[in-house]
Amino acid sequence: MHTLADHYFSSILDYLQAQGISAETALHAINFDEFSNQHIHQLAPRISLNSYNALLIYGEQSLNDSLFGFTLGQQIRTADYGVLGYLIESSDNLSSAIKALLSYDSLVADIGKAQFELNNDTAIVRWVAHKSCNEHVVLRNMTAWVSVIRQLINLTLSPSSISFTYNWLPSQRRVLESWFKCPVKSSAEYNQISFPSYYLTLPFKTDNAIINSTFKQLSEQQLSNFKSQQCISDKVNQLLTAKTTLQNCNLIAIANALNLTPRTLQRRLKQQDLTFAQLLEKERKKRTNTLIGNTPLIELTNILGFKDQSSFNRAFYRWYGHSPSKYLGKKA
């Protein structure tokens, strides 16, 4: 599951609050339910991309701002990036800041991948967004990068060009070009920022090598923890996929195979907003899509690990809205 840090998500709520829209109103409008286990009114440490997309669309509609992501990007603070923000802020120049971004961007948002390219006198920072990201996600990301660098080097600094995979209206592009102070390309192959390579060595205003080293260690630790949590669902999926049948594939058995207690496995999956039951259901549905029509229903019921035909029928109806026999009848 693709997620982002709670502080990056809550900064949108802060902005909406400043515009007269309470956090409770915004979260209720998008049917948000990702709260901490300990505090029902506190956000979970990681928020899903689905909720992030939904909140951005809500902001666009509520404020009648077709460039809502762009508006948010201009308001960015290094604190909104958490530890990565302070690591970037304490870098000695743009080159060091980009290295930090490439290494630790998933701490802020695991919803895309930053890339860097150097072509003679031109440097390029590219962001390959996850396919589910909407245009406001991309707008906020690209605008925030430029905004932060301006804050740390020079407020008048401008890129050579900005490219978006989205197609902006002429009026929208004029707004973007006025703020970025450079040509803005629409319907491009990549979302990317191009700038003169000499920018890489321009010194930051907040150079502090000791603080930078401290935040780098914190970033390494957080990334290690995040990857550890991130991989647990992959490990469960691998175990489920490897099973010939899903009989006896329960939480206890899978936890034992991973050398974890069931409670620990539940907790680590919950940190990814997942449950074992969801992963098992996903594997069952995947196998059903492959085997239905080619395998007798009784045999399929056994392969999927259901205790009886009725249990399988209920699951099938939940997935597809009708019974297996009706599905096979339509297919015949």
Secondary structure, 3 states (H helix, E strand, C coil): CCEEEHHHHHHHHHHHHHCCCCHHHHHHHCCCCCECCCCCCCECCEEEHHHHHHHHHHHHHHHCCCCHHHHHHHCCCHHHHCHHHHHHHCCCEHHHHHHHHHHHHHHHECCEEEEEEEECCEEEEEEEECCCCCHHHHHHHHHHHHHHHHHHCCCCCCCCEEECCCCCCHHHHHHHHHHHCCCEECCCCCEEEEEEHHHHHCECCCCCHHHHHHHHHHHHHHHHHHHHHHHHHHHHHHHHHHCCCCCCCCHHHHHHHCCCCHHHHHHHHHCCCCCHHHHHHHHHHHHHHHHECCECHHHHHHHCCCCCHHHHHHHHHHHHCCCHHHHHHHHC
